[in-house]
Amino acid sequence: MTPPDHIAVQDDAIAARLTPIADPLDPRIADYRDVRDRDLKGRGGLFMAEGAVVLRDMARSARFAFESVLITQKRVPAMTDWLAALPDAVAVYVAEGAVMDAIAGFPIHRGILALARRGEPIAPQILLDDAPAHALVLACFGITNHDNLGGIFRNAAAFGAAAILLDPQCCDPLYRKALRVSVGAAARVPFARLGPGPGDAGNACTLLRNHGFEPLALSPRGTLTLAQAAAHYQGRRALLLGSEGPGLAPDLIAAATSVRIDMAGDFDSLNVATTSGIALHALTRQAGG
């Protein structure tokens, strides 16, 4: 492999900190080996992220700390500013594309992976307390598909949602695929898990109302249209989303203000990520006048 001091990098300090990896079995990159299998097994307090956009977003957040980086040679010149900003303790491993593919177990077309440490969990009460006076938050229940959850986070970032609450059944927004689909939004939008006690998923509407949020539960049979809900509720609002198929539990819908998206004919099925985008757009557009 080309020595790191021969990699086309203008900054000598950057070149000096690059550690070349030529052997996919090199023990120094064991955490990157067979990425998909490790994703499924979990990484404890660590998670894997990929892609320049995602990693740049993560670097702006104080919630995460990078442990190490694995990058292809050809991606180094375009990432020198980001690499230079990393703490000295973060190891930066560089490999040829074929070697990186062999390490990960499949082609990494974005050419950059990073292992990061999760921050301390945030209590839902704290997120709600810290939200602005006219904040819109999302509360997700039973969203187990990583593509859907990533899409919801992406929409939340696009429309300025203040936070996302996740019930215990929701999948991990920092799972590599969910983080990639969110285009880094899962590192940008604050989120918290609902758990036992006052923040329990079964008491979600009580929790929200105690913090001044009107819970708006999306349902095909909602009593209000999106336009009516947007016009009537102008303060703190929480948009409740359920899984595709079962949707929200009846007790959640009964405890909230139910809202519907009118659709053509007798068709009442929308992808949940698409639903979140439509509802967020309607609610934020009305609030913005």
C-alpha positions as CSV (number, residue, x, y, z in Angstrom):
1,M,0.0,0.0,0.0
2,T,1.1,3.6,-0.6
3,P,2.8,5.0,2.5
4,P,0.7,7.7,4.2
5,D,3.4,10.4,3.5
6,H,2.9,9.8,-0.2
7,I,-0.9,10.2,-0.2
8,A,-1.9,13.3,-2.1
9,V,-2.5,15.6,0.9
10,Q,-1.2,19.1,1.0
11,D,-1.2,19.3,4.8
12,D,1.8,17.4,6.2
13,A,0.2,17.2,9.7
14,I,-2.8,15.4,8.2
15,A,-0.6,13.0,6.2
16,A,1.4,12.2,9.3
17,R,-1.6,11.0,11.3
18,L,-2.9,8.6,8.6
19,T,-2.3,5.0,9.5
20,P,-2.1,2.7,6.4
21,I,-4.1,-0.6,6.4
22,A,-3.1,-3.1,3.8
23,D,-4.4,-6.3,5.4
24,P,-8.2,-6.7,6.0
25,L,-7.3,-8.9,9.0
26,D,-5.2,-6.2,10.6
27,P,-6.3,-6.2,14.3
28,R,-6.3,-2.5,14.5
29,I,-9.4,-2.3,12.4
30,A,-11.2,-5.3,14.0
31,D,-14.2,-3.0,14.9
32,Y,-14.8,-2.4,11.2
33,R,-14.7,-6.0,10.1
34,D,-18.0,-7.5,8.8
35,V,-20.0,-4.3,9.4
36,R,-23.4,-5.8,8.7
37,D,-23.0,-8.7,11.2
38,R,-21.8,-6.3,13.9
39,D,-24.6,-3.9,13.2
40,L,-27.1,-6.7,13.9
41,K,-25.4,-7.8,17.1
42,G,-25.0,-4.3,18.5
43,R,-22.0,-2.4,19.6
44,G,-22.8,-1.5,23.2
45,G,-22.1,2.2,23.7
46,L,-20.6,2.6,20.2
47,F,-22.2,3.0,16.8
48,M,-21.0,3.0,13.1
49,A,-21.6,5.9,10.8
50,E,-20.8,6.3,7.1
51,G,-20.6,9.0,4.5
52,A,-19.1,12.5,4.5
53,V,-22.4,14.3,5.0
54,V,-23.4,12.2,8.0
55,L,-19.9,12.5,9.6
56,R,-19.8,16.3,9.1
57,D,-23.2,16.6,10.8
58,M,-22.0,14.5,13.7
59,A,-18.9,16.6,14.2
60,R,-21.1,19.6,14.9
61,S,-22.9,17.8,17.7
62,A,-21.5,17.7,21.3
63,R,-23.5,14.5,21.9
64,F,-21.0,12.2,20.1
65,A,-17.3,11.5,20.3
66,F,-15.4,9.8,17.4
67,E,-13.3,6.8,18.4
68,S,-11.7,6.1,15.0
69,V,-12.1,6.6,11.2
70,L,-11.6,4.3,8.3
71,I,-11.3,6.0,4.9
72,T,-10.2,5.2,1.4
73,Q,-7.2,6.9,0.0
74,K,-9.1,8.7,-2.7
75,R,-11.5,10.3,-0.2
76,V,-8.7,11.8,2.0
77,P,-8.1,15.0,-0.1
78,A,-11.7,16.1,0.1
79,M,-12.0,15.4,3.8
80,T,-8.8,17.1,5.1
81,D,-10.6,19.9,6.8
82,W,-12.8,17.5,8.7
83,L,-9.8,15.2,9.5
84,A,-7.9,18.2,10.8
85,A,-10.6,19.1,13.2
86,L,-10.7,15.6,14.8
87,P,-9.0,15.3,18.2
88,D,-5.5,13.9,18.1
89,A,-6.7,10.8,20.0
90,V,-8.9,9.7,17.1
91,A,-7.1,7.1,15.0
92,V,-7.5,7.6,11.2
93,Y,-7.0,4.4,9.2
94,V,-6.5,4.6,5.4
95,A,-7.0,1.8,2.9
96,E,-7.4,1.2,-0.8
97,G,-11.0,0.7,-1.9
98,A,-10.7,-3.1,-2.4
99,V,-9.2,-3.5,1.1
100,M,-11.9,-1.4,2.7
101,D,-14.6,-3.5,0.9
102,A,-12.9,-6.7,2.2
103,I,-12.8,-5.3,5.8
104,A,-16.4,-4.2,5.8
105,G,-17.7,-7.2,4.0
106,F,-19.5,-5.3,1.2
107,P,-18.7,-2.3,-1.0
108,I,-18.7,1.0,0.9
109,H,-19.3,3.4,-2.0
110,R,-19.0,6.5,0.2
111,G,-15.5,5.5,1.1
112,I,-15.6,6.6,4.8
113,L,-16.7,5.0,8.0
114,A,-16.3,6.1,11.6
115,L,-16.8,4.5,15.0
116,A,-18.4,6.9,17.5
117,R,-19.5,6.8,21.1
118,R,-23.0,7.6,22.1
119,G,-23.7,10.4,24.5
120,E,-25.6,10.0,27.7
121,P,-29.3,9.4,27.1
122,I,-31.6,12.4,27.4
123,A,-34.7,12.2,29.5
124,P,-37.9,13.1,27.5
125,Q,-38.9,15.5,30.2
126,I,-35.7,17.5,29.6
127,L,-36.2,17.7,25.8
128,L,-39.8,18.9,26.3
129,D,-38.8,21.4,28.9
130,D,-36.1,22.9,26.7
131,A,-38.2,23.1,23.6
132,P,-39.3,26.6,22.3
133,A,-42.7,28.0,23.0
134,H,-44.1,27.1,19.6
135,A,-42.2,23.9,19.2
136,L,-43.3,20.9,17.1
137,V,-42.1,17.5,18.3
138,L,-42.6,14.0,17.0
139,A,-43.5,11.0,19.1
140,C,-43.0,7.6,17.3
141,F,-44.5,4.3,18.4
142,G,-43.5,0.9,17.0
143,I,-41.4,2.2,14.1
144,T,-39.2,-0.8,13.6
145,N,-38.1,-0.2,10.0
146,H,-34.7,1.6,9.8
147,D,-35.6,3.2,6.4
148,N,-38.8,4.6,7.8
149,L,-37.2,5.9,11.0
150,G,-34.3,7.5,9.0
151,G,-36.8,9.1,6.7
152,I,-38.8,10.5,9.7
153,F,-35.6,12.1,11.2
154,R,-34.7,13.6,7.8
155,N,-38.2,15.1,7.5
156,A,-38.0,16.4,11.1
157,A,-34.7,18.2,10.4
158,A,-36.1,19.6,7.1
159,F,-39.2,21.1,8.8
160,G,-37.5,22.2,12.0
161,A,-39.0,19.8,14.5
162,A,-37.5,20.4,18.0
163,A,-37.2,16.8,19.1
164,I,-38.3,13.2,18.6
165,L,-39.6,10.9,21.3
166,L,-39.3,7.1,20.6
167,D,-41.2,4.4,22.4
168,P,-39.2,1.3,23.5
169,Q,-40.3,-0.6,20.4
170,C,-38.8,1.8,17.9
171,C,-35.6,0.8,16.3
172,D,-32.3,2.6,16.9
173,P,-31.9,5.9,15.0
174,L,-28.1,5.6,15.2
175,Y,-28.1,2.2,13.5
176,R,-25.9,2.7,10.5
177,K,-28.6,2.3,7.9
178,A,-31.1,4.6,9.7
179,L,-28.4,7.2,10.2
180,R,-27.5,7.0,6.5
181,V,-31.1,7.3,5.4
182,S,-31.6,10.3,7.7
183,V,-28.6,12.0,5.9
184,G,-27.2,12.7,9.3
185,A,-30.4,14.2,10.8
186,A,-30.4,11.5,13.5
187,A,-27.2,13.2,14.7
188,R,-28.8,16.7,14.5
189,V,-32.4,16.3,15.8
190,P,-32.4,15.6,19.6
191,F,-34.2,12.4,20.6
192,A,-35.1,10.6,23.7
193,R,-36.6,7.2,24.7
194,L,-39.9,6.9,26.5
195,G,-39.5,4.5,29.3
196,P,-40.9,3.4,32.7
197,G,-42.4,6.1,34.9
198,P,-44.0,9.4,33.9
199,G,-42.6,9.1,30.4
200,D,-43.9,5.7,29.8
201,A,-45.3,5.2,26.3
202,G,-48.8,4.5,27.7
203,N,-48.7,7.8,29.4
204,A,-47.3,9.7,26.5
205,C,-50.2,12.1,26.0
206,T,-50.2,13.0,29.7
207,L,-46.5,13.6,29.6
208,L,-46.9,15.8,26.5
209,R,-49.8,17.8,27.9
210,N,-48.0,18.3,31.2
211,H,-45.3,20.1,29.2
212,G,-47.8,22.2,27.2
213,F,-47.9,20.1,24.1
214,E,-51.1,19.2,22.3
215,P,-50.8,15.6,21.1
216,L,-52.0,15.2,17.5
217,A,-52.4,11.5,16.6
218,L,-52.4,10.7,12.9
219,S,-55.1,8.2,12.0
220,P,-57.1,7.5,8.7
221,R,-60.2,8.2,10.7
222,G,-59.1,11.3,12.5
223,T,-61.7,13.8,13.5
224,L,-59.8,16.8,12.2
225,T,-58.1,17.4,8.9
226,L,-54.5,18.5,8.9
227,A,-55.5,22.0,7.8
228,Q,-58.0,22.2,10.7
229,A,-55.5,21.0,13.2
230,A,-52.8,23.4,11.9
231,A,-55.2,26.3,12.1
232,H,-56.5,25.5,15.6
233,Y,-53.4,24.5,17.4
234,Q,-50.7,27.2,17.2
235,G,-48.6,26.6,20.3
236,R,-46.6,23.6,21.4
237,R,-47.7,20.5,19.4
238,A,-46.7,16.9,19.2
239,L,-47.3,14.7,16.1
240,L,-47.9,11.1,17.0
241,L,-46.9,8.5,14.4
242,G,-47.5,4.7,14.5
243,S,-46.1,1.8,12.6
244,E,-47.4,0.9,9.2
245,G,-50.3,-1.5,9.3
246,P,-51.4,-1.4,13.0
247,G,-50.9,2.3,13.3
248,L,-51.2,3.9,16.7
249,A,-52.8,2.0,19.6
250,P,-56.5,2.9,20.1
251,D,-55.8,4.2,23.6
252,L,-53.2,6.6,22.3
253,I,-55.6,7.9,19.6
254,A,-58.4,8.3,22.2
255,A,-56.1,10.3,24.5
256,A,-55.0,12.7,21.8
257,T,-56.6,14.9,19.2
258,S,-57.0,12.6,16.2
259,V,-56.0,14.1,12.8
260,R,-56.3,12.6,9.3
261,I,-54.7,13.2,5.9
262,D,-57.5,13.1,3.3
263,M,-56.8,10.8,0.4
264,A,-58.5,10.0,-2.9
265,G,-61.4,7.5,-2.9
266,D,-61.3,4.8,-0.3
267,F,-57.5,4.5,-0.2
268,D,-56.1,5.2,3.3
269,S,-52.6,3.9,3.2
270,L,-49.4,6.0,3.2
271,N,-45.8,5.1,4.1
272,V,-45.2,6.5,7.6
273,A,-42.1,8.5,6.6
274,T,-44.1,10.0,3.7
275,T,-46.9,10.7,6.2
276,S,-44.5,12.5,8.5
277,G,-43.3,14.8,5.7
278,I,-46.9,15.7,4.6
279,A,-48.0,16.4,8.2
280,L,-44.9,18.4,9.2
281,H,-45.2,20.5,6.1
282,A,-48.8,21.3,6.8
283,L,-48.3,22.1,10.4
284,T,-45.2,24.2,10.0
285,R,-46.5,26.1,6.9
286,Q,-49.6,27.2,8.8
287,A,-47.5,28.2,11.9
288,G,-45.3,30.3,9.7
289,G,-48.2,32.1,8.2
